[in-house]
Amino acid sequence: MLIAFEGLDQSGKETQAERLADALRQASHTVELVSFPDYDTTIGAEIGRALHGERDYHADVMQLLYVANRYEYKPRLTEWLAAGRVILCDRYVASSVAYGETQGLDAQWLADVQRHLPQPDLTILLDIAPATAVARKQTGRDRYERDLALLERVRASYRRQAQQAGWVLIDGEQSRDAIAAAVANAVFQGLKARG
């Protein structure tokens, strides 16, 4: 099973992915945690340079870099799924749709270019207001994190996407424990349904 955590920066994706990984391991599942972008790859390092102002790419090039960073992982993701592992992704395909379409890119193109990646069985949206994201991270914000109007549009895109099947929207403003309980409930129901 591939589970993607989506949401604005500081919505708790990493924290909740780690908590879910612990819960799944206690239930005897083998878990792989992946965070995108992965800045340790060549493509990921280029993304990092662009986010910190060392490169100036148009929105379409940035999204293609993000997508390429995920394709770097495709062989591993495919292998892990074939081995019956549960993969937890901190950001995945929906991030490119959310951030790309808010910058004027076509949402369908952004989805199509990623159609050959393993698709999520479940996408969990941890929904927070942009003001909450800013309050949780006061310094060291990248160029996207500094643009509140963009973050409002990103949030709207995520909420629109979350109306599709295979998504669960969770209020990311509640306590970490309440969020973890809601996440675990959604995931374990999904695993039970898969047999």
C-alpha positions in Angstrom: 0.0 0.0 0.0 1.3 3.5 -0.9 0.1 6.3 1.3 0.8 9.9 0.5 0.7 12.7 3.1 -0.1 16.1 1.5 -0.6 19.6 2.8 1.1 22.9 3.2 4.5 23.0 4.8 4.3 22.8 8.6 1.0 20.8 8.4 2.6 17.9 10.3 3.2 15.5 7.3 6.6 14.3 8.5 5.4 14.0 12.1 2.3 12.0 11.2 4.1 9.8 8.7 6.6 8.9 11.4 3.9 8.2 13.9 1.9 6.1 11.4 5.1 4.2 10.6 5.5 3.3 14.2 1.9 2.1 14.5 2.2 0.0 11.3 5.4 -1.6 12.5 3.8 -2.5 15.8 1.1 -4.2 13.7 3.8 -6.2 12.0 3.9 -4.3 8.7 7.2 -3.5 6.9 7.3 0.2 6.3 9.3 2.5 4.0 9.3 6.3 4.7 10.1 8.6 1.8 10.1 12.4 1.7 9.9 14.4 -1.5 11.8 16.2 -2.7 14.8 14.1 -1.8 17.5 16.7 -1.7 20.2 14.0 -1.6 19.8 13.1 -5.3 21.3 15.1 -8.2 17.8 16.3 -9.2 16.9 17.0 -5.6 20.0 19.1 -5.0 19.0 21.2 -8.1 15.5 21.7 -6.6 17.1 22.8 -3.3 19.2 25.4 -5.2 16.2 26.7 -7.0 14.1 27.0 -3.8 16.9 29.0 -2.1 17.3 31.5 -5.0 20.4 30.1 -6.6 18.5 29.1 -9.8 15.6 30.8 -11.6 13.3 28.3 -13.3 9.9 28.8 -14.6 7.0 27.0 -12.9 6.9 24.2 -15.5 10.6 23.4 -15.2 10.3 23.4 -11.4 7.4 20.9 -11.5 9.2 18.7 -14.0 12.2 18.6 -11.6 9.9 17.6 -8.7 8.3 14.9 -10.9 11.7 13.7 -12.1 12.8 13.4 -8.4 9.9 11.1 -7.9 10.7 9.0 -11.0 14.2 8.5 -9.6 12.4 6.5 -6.9 10.1 4.6 -9.2 12.2 1.4 -9.3 12.4 1.3 -5.5 8.7 2.1 -5.0 7.7 -0.6 -7.4 10.1 -3.2 -5.7 8.8 -2.3 -2.2 5.1 -2.6 -3.3 5.8 -6.0 -4.9 7.4 -7.1 -1.6 4.2 -6.2 0.3 5.7 -3.2 2.1 3.7 -0.1 3.1 5.2 3.1 1.7 4.6 6.4 3.4 5.4 9.5 1.3 5.8 12.9 2.7 4.5 14.7 -0.4 3.8 12.9 -3.7 2.0 13.4 -7.0 -0.7 15.7 -5.6 1.9 18.3 -4.6 2.8 19.0 -8.2 -0.8 19.4 -9.1 -1.4 21.8 -6.1 1.6 23.9 -6.5 1.8 23.8 -10.3 -1.8 24.7 -11.0 -1.6 27.7 -8.6 1.2 29.0 -10.8 -0.9 28.7 -14.0 0.0 25.2 -15.1 -2.6 22.8 -16.4 -3.7 20.4 -13.6 -4.4 17.6 -16.1 -0.9 17.8 -17.6 0.6 17.7 -14.1 -1.4 14.5 -13.4 -0.6 13.0 -16.8 3.1 13.4 -16.6 3.0 11.4 -13.3 0.7 8.6 -14.5 3.5 6.1 -14.8 4.5 6.4 -11.2 2.9 4.0 -8.7 -0.3 5.8 -7.7 -1.3 6.3 -4.0 -3.8 3.9 -2.5 -4.6 6.6 0.0 -3.8 10.3 0.1 -4.1 12.0 3.5 -4.5 15.8 3.4 -3.5 17.5 6.6 -5.4 20.7 6.1 -4.1 23.9 7.8 -4.5 27.6 7.1 -1.5 29.4 5.5 -1.4 31.6 8.6 -0.9 28.5 10.7 2.0 27.4 8.4 3.7 30.8 8.8 3.2 30.8 12.6 4.8 27.3 12.9 7.8 28.3 10.9 9.0 31.9 11.4 12.4 31.8 9.8 14.2 30.0 7.0 11.2 29.8 4.7 11.7 29.0 1.0 10.2 31.1 -1.8 6.9 29.2 -1.7 6.6 29.4 2.0 6.9 33.1 1.9 4.0 33.7 -0.5 0.7 33.7 1.5 -1.5 34.3 -1.6 0.1 31.3 -3.3 -0.4 29.2 -0.2 -4.1 30.1 -0.2 -4.4 28.9 -3.8 -2.4 25.7 -3.0 -4.7 24.9 -0.1 -7.8 25.4 -2.4 -6.3 23.0 -4.9 -5.6 20.4 -2.2 -9.1 20.7 -0.9 -10.5 20.3 -4.4 -8.3 17.3 -5.0 -9.4 15.8 -1.7 -13.0 15.4 -3.0 -11.8 12.5 -5.2 -12.0 8.9 -4.2 -9.0 7.7 -2.2 -8.5 10.9 -0.2 -9.1 11.6 3.4 -9.1 15.3 4.6 -8.0 15.7 8.2 -8.1 19.0 10.2 -4.4 19.7 10.8 -5.2 22.4 13.3 -6.2 19.8 16.0 -3.7 18.2 18.4 -1.0 15.8 17.2 -2.7 13.0 19.0 -6.1 13.6 17.5 -4.5 13.8 14.0 -2.6 10.6 14.6 -5.8 8.8 15.7 -7.7 10.0 12.6 -4.8 9.0 10.3 -4.4 5.5 11.9 -8.2 5.0 11.7 -8.2 5.8 7.9 -5.2 3.7 7.2 -6.1 0.6 9.2 -9.6 0.7 7.7 -8.0 0.8 4.3 -5.7 -2.1 5.1 -8.5 -4.2 6.5 -10.6 -3.6 3.3 -7.6 -4.8 1.2 -7.6 -8.0 3.2 
